[in-house]
Amino acid sequence: MSTAPRIVADRARCVGAGQCVLTAPELFDQSEDDGTVVVLAEEVGADDLDRVREAVHICPSGALALETGEETGPLSTTGRAGRPGA
C-alpha cells in the first residue's frame, strides 16, 4: 500500500516570495497576515507532482519539502539542499 506524496512547509523559514503560488496556485496560497506559505492540499496527486517538485526546487528559502514513502526532507531530491553541487 503506497501513500500519496505530501507537501511539508516550514512557515518559520518562508520569506513570502510567492514562487510556490505562481507555480501551483491550487496547492499553495499566502497568508494575508504575513505572506508566508499556506498549503491548500497536503497530499499531492500524480497530476500535480511535477509542479510541486518545481515549487520545492525554486523556493528561495528552502521552506518546502516533498515527503514520500521513500524520501523525506527539505528539498530531498528535487531542491537546493538535495542537489549535488547546490
C-alpha positions in Angstrom: 0.0 0.0 0.0 1.6 3.3 -1.1 0.7 6.6 0.3 0.4 9.8 -1.7 3.3 12.2 -1.5 2.8 15.1 0.9 3.8 18.7 0.9 5.6 19.9 4.0 6.1 23.6 4.6 8.2 25.3 7.2 6.4 28.6 7.7 9.0 29.9 10.0 11.6 29.6 7.2 9.3 31.0 4.5 10.2 34.5 3.3 6.9 35.0 1.4 8.4 35.2 -2.1 5.3 33.5 -3.6 7.0 31.4 -6.2 5.1 28.3 -5.0 1.8 30.1 -5.5 2.8 31.1 -9.0 3.8 27.5 -9.8 0.8 25.7 -8.3 -1.9 28.1 -7.2 -4.4 25.3 -6.5 -2.0 23.8 -3.9 -0.4 26.9 -2.4 -1.5 30.3 -1.1 0.0 33.0 1.0 -1.2 34.1 4.5 -2.9 37.5 4.5 -1.2 38.2 7.8 2.5 37.8 6.9 2.7 36.5 3.3 4.0 33.1 4.3 3.1 29.9 2.6 -0.2 28.2 3.2 -0.5 24.6 1.9 -4.0 24.1 0.5 -3.7 20.4 -0.1 -1.1 18.4 1.7 -1.4 15.3 -0.4 -0.2 15.5 -3.9 -1.9 13.7 -6.8 0.0 12.3 -9.7 -1.1 15.2 -12.0 0.4 17.8 -9.7 3.6 16.0 -8.7 5.9 17.7 -11.3 4.6 21.2 -10.4 5.1 20.6 -6.7 8.6 19.4 -7.3 9.2 22.6 -9.3 7.8 24.7 -6.4 10.0 22.9 -3.9 13.0 23.4 -6.2 12.5 27.2 -6.8 11.6 28.1 -3.2 14.3 30.7 -2.3 14.2 30.0 1.4 14.0 26.2 1.2 10.8 26.2 3.2 9.1 23.5 1.1 9.7 19.7 1.1 8.1 16.8 -0.6 7.6 13.8 1.6 7.1 10.4 0.1 7.3 6.9 1.5 10.9 6.6 0.2 12.4 10.1 0.8 11.7 12.9 3.2 13.3 16.1 3.9 13.6 19.7 2.8 14.2 19.6 -0.9 15.1 15.9 -0.7 15.8 15.0 -4.3 14.3 18.0 -6.1 15.6 21.1 -4.4 18.6 23.0 -3.4 19.7 21.0 -0.4 19.2 17.7 -2.2 21.1 18.6 -5.4 24.8 17.8 -5.7 26.7 21.0 -6.0 23.9 23.1 -4.7 
